[in-house]
């Protein structure tokens, strides 16, 4: 008997409870044992829930129960989630989580703590929701040197872009629509300012390159300044705007990570990704391009990834945990300012070297341009003294 405790009974936690108890027979066969939901920790009470007998409000009950082998952390954030995760691992209990903020910031230490106490720490659901990407990256592509990661990692931002283009509505209205449908929180800053994408990129990069990349080392720009005019100029040159997280391995051994909007060709696999879907392109030196695609969020897709990790932990597979990450390497982080690409620039007045773009709805005097390939400092020098309305990198 493998007993499971769930920390937090929000969207993901309740989904995990449903998947664990609703498909128990299939899980039992896959786990070679019977998984049982023993506890659910939440500060709230749910007297009408079918799981009411499982609820506790004191984590020490779970911590001190030797019958609990796997703890599922779905609290989120860095406060109680970090405290409870550390205590569970020190008690020899394996921990499964979807908490991208916690993994991105403390993943290296928590993986080491799990190994020290003969437990496992698994977090497949922290990137891509129900899309299997972390374990394939860690195991199936282990024979590759990873050359680049490039992905649409936030479904909310992608949904906003889709609504802007398809419904011809401004960013603010598309965001409200995303909130009404439950795709965006009332405080959407993590999604629209790129923080969520940054955290996921850090987790992917740490697995791919073997050392812990920290969120504060990733230059991040969100999507709040994107306008319908920018979308129209993108369409005029056969492109779409997408928020991408990229980490590029350089020949000198450094890694160039960053998050920002891009002009992406409509013929590129990433250019056709719509609505809340995510897509992660991984380039290996042996495999070439490998793409992972699917719904990046949602109650049951995320719960499915969590429960898959629970099964792995229940089996106590030697390979269940990810390889330990080496310490952070500040000297190995390269600035995206050194990356030469084309740029889209929208000017209120004036001209710029490169290809001029035209759209019917352009304001008087306004113009759009695609520059030759150049670094950001070179672009800034070219734009000195000009009335610049927008600057967006073009995906090469």
N, C-alpha and C positions, 0 to 999 in steps of 0.2 A: 504494500500500500504506500503510495506516494501522496502525501498530504500537501495541499497548496494553500497559501494565504495571499489574499489580494489586498494591497494597500491603496485605498481610494476607490470610491464607487461612483465616479463620474462617467463620462461617455465611454472611455476606453475600459475602465475597470468593470463596468456593468456588462460591456460586450464580452470581456474575458470570462466573466461568470457564466454568461449565456452559452458561449462556445464550449467551455469546459463541461458544463452539465448537459447541454443539448446534444452533444455528439460524443458522449462518454465512451460508448462501446468502440467506436472507431479509434478514439484516442488510446483506449486501453490496449488495443492490438498493436498500435504503432509504438507505444511506450513500453511494451512488454510488461506492463504492470497496470494496476488500477489507479488512476488519478482521482483524488477526492478533494473537493473544495471544503476546507475546514473552517477558515476564518475570512472575514472581510472587515478591514479596519476603516472606520470613517467617523468623523466627529459628529455627523448627523445620524439620526435614527430613521429607519425605514421599516416601520411596523407592518406595513402592508406588502412588503416585498416577499416573493417566494423564497428569498435567501435570508429572511429575518433571523432564523436561529444561528446564522453564521457570524452576525455582527458583533464586534468588540470595539471599544474605544481606547484601549490601553495597549500600546505596542508591546509592552513587556510580556503580555500573555502569549503573543506569537514568538517573541524572542526566546522565551524560556521553555517553550513546548518542544521537546525533543522529537515529537512525531511530525513536526512541520519540516519538510526538506526543501521546499521551493517557495520563495517569496516573490510575488509579482508587484512591482512598484509602479503605480499609475497616478501618483499624487501630482507629479510635475513640480517644476521649480527646483530650488536649491536648498531650501530650509529643512523641513522635516524629511523630505525625500533623501537628502544626503545623510542625515543622521540615522534614519532607519536602515538605509542600505548598508552603511558601515557596520551597524550593530548586527544586522542579519548575517553579513559575511563573516564577521568575527565569531559568530555563533556557529559557523560551519554550514550555514544555509545558502543554497544557490539563489541568486537574484536575477530576475528577468525584468526588463524595463523598456518603456517606449519614450523615456525622458531624454530628449536630445540635448537639452541645456546641461543636464547633469553629466551626460557622457562626454560631450564636447569639452567641458571644463575639467572634469575630474576622472575621466575614463582611465588614464594610465594608472593612477593610484588605486582605483577600485579593481582593476584587473589584477594588479599585484596583490591586493588584499585578498581577493578570491583565491589566487594560487597559494598564498601563504596558509590559508585555512582549508585547503582541499575542497573548495567550492568552485562554482563557475559563475561568471557574470556575462549575461547575454543581452543584446540590445538590437536585434534585427529590426524591430518596429520603430526604432528611433529615426530611421532614414527610409523614406519611400512608403511608409504605411505598410500595406500588404504586399509590396513588391519585394521579392527576394533579391537582395543585392549585396548585403554585407558578407554573408557566408560564401556566396559564389566568388566575390572579390577576394576573400581571405583564403579560400580553399581551391576553388576550381581554376582560378587564375594565378595560383601560387608560383607556377613555373615562369611567369612573365615578370619583366620589369615594367611597371606601369608608367607610361609616357604622359598620359593626360586623363583627367576626369573633367567632364563638361556636362552639366545637367540642368534641367528644369526641376528644381527641388521643392518648390512651393506651389501647391495646387491653387491656393487662394489668389496669388498674384497672376497665375496663368488664367484663371477663370475671369479675373477683371479684364485682362487684355482681350479675351475672347468676346466678352460682352461689349467692350468698347468698339471693336471692329464690326461685329455682327449686328449690333443694335444701334450703332452710331451714337453712343452716349458718352459723356465725359467721365473721367476717372472717378469723381466723387459719386456720381449716380451708379456707376458699376460697382463701387465699393458697397454702397447701401444695399444693392441687390444681393451681393455676396453675403452680407450680414443677415439679410432677411431669410436667405436660404440656409443659414447655419454654416456657411463655408468660412466666414470671417468672424472673429470675436468682436465684442463691442469696443474693445481696445485692440485694433488691428495692427498696431505698430510693428510687432515681431514679423508679421507677414509682409507688409507693404514697405517697410524700411530695410528689408533684407536680412534681419537678424536670424530668422528661422533658417533661411538658405545657408547663411554663414555657418551655423552650428552643424548642419548636416554635412556641409563640405568639409568641416574639420574632422568629423568622424570618418568619412570616406577616405580622406587624405591620410589620416593616422594609420588606418588599416593598409592602405595602398603603399605608403612609403616607409612605414615601420617606426615612425617617431611621432610624438604627440604634438600636433599642430593646434595652437590655441586660438580661440575666436578673436582675441584682440590683435592677432597678427594678420588678420585677413581684412584688407581694405574693402569696405562694404558700402554700396550705394543702392537705395531702393527705387521705387517706381512712382512716388507721389508727384513727380514733376512731369510725367508723361502726359501729353495732350493728344486730342484727336488729330491735330495738325501733324504731329510726329508720326502717328499711325498712318496718315494719308501719304506722307512722304515715303514711309517704309514700303507701302503698297506700290507706289510709283516706280520703285526700283526692284520690284519682285521680292520683297522681304517682309517679315513680321518682326514685331518687337517682343522679345522674351527676356525674362529675368534669369540670368545664368549664374551658377556657381562654377568656377573653373580652377583647376590646380594643374599647372603645367611643369613637368620635370625638365630642367634645363641641362645642357651638356656639361656645365660646370659643377653639377651635383646639387644645385639649389632647386627649390620649388617655388613657383610663382602662383600664389593663390589670390583670388579676388572674387567679389560678387558685384555685379552691376547689370543694368539692362543692355541688350545687344540688338542690333539689326541682324536677323537671321534669314538666310535665303529660304524661300518657300519650298525649294527642292531639297533642302537639308532635312534629315529625319527629325531634328528638333523643331524645325519651322512649322511642321504640321501637327504638333501636339496642342490639343485644345482643352478647354474647360478645366476641370480639376485634376487632369491627368499629369503625372510626372514622367520624365524620361531622363535616364542617366546613361551617358555614353562614356565607356571606359576604353582607352586605347592601350593595348599591351604590345610589347615588342614582338611577341610570337603570334598572338591571336589577331592582331589588328583591332579594328573597332568592334566592340560588343555593346549592345544597347539593352537596357532594362526599362520596361515600360508598363505602366498600369496606374490605378488610382492611388494617389499618394497619401490619402487620409480617409477618414470615415470610420465609424464605429466597428463594423464587422471586419473590414479589410485589415485594420490595425490589430484588432483582437486576434485575427487568424495568425498574424506574424508573431504575436506575443505567445500564443498557445503552442505554436511550432517550437519556440524556444523552450517553453515549459517541458515539452516532450523530450527535447534534446537533453535538458537538465535532468529529467527523470531517468533517462537511460544512463546517465552519468558517463556519456561518451568521453573518451580521452580528448577528442578533438573538439569538444563542445565549446570551450572558451576560445576566444581569439588569441593569437600570439601576443605576448606582452609587448607593449609599445616602449620604445626607447625614450629617454628624456627629450624634452623640447630642445630644438636646435635653432636658436635665434639667428645664427650666422648662415643658416641654410634657407632662409626665407627671402625671396627676391621680390622687389616691388613691381607691380604691373606697369608702372611708369616706364619700365625698360622694354615693354612689349610693343613692337611696332605693328600696327594694324591700320586699316582704313577707319575713318570716322565719318559719322553723319553729323552735320552742323546745320542748325537753323539760325539764320541771321535776320534781324529786323531791317537792316539796311546794308548795302554794300555787296562785295563779291569776294570769292575765295578761290584759290587754285583747286582744280578738280572737276568732277562731273556735277553739273547743275541739275537739280530735280525740280519739276513743276507739278503743281496740283491746282485744280480749278478753284478751290476754296482758299487759296493763299491770301493773306492780308496785303494791303498795299505796301509795296517795298520789301515785303518778306521774301526770303528765298531759302531753299534747301540745297545742301551740297554733300557730295561724297568725296572725301579727300584722298590723295594717295596715301600709301602706308607710311606711318610715322609714329614716333613715341608720343606720349602725352606732353612732355616738356616741349617737344618740337611743335606740337599742335598749339600749345599755349602761346608760343612765340608768334605763330602765324595768325593767331586771333587777337593779338595785342591791339587795343584801340578800337576793336569792332564791337558792335552791339549784338551780343550773342544771346539767343533765346534758348537753345538746347544743344547738347553735345552727347552723342551716344556712340559707343564703340561698335564696329562692324565685326561679326564673327568671321574669322578667316577660314 
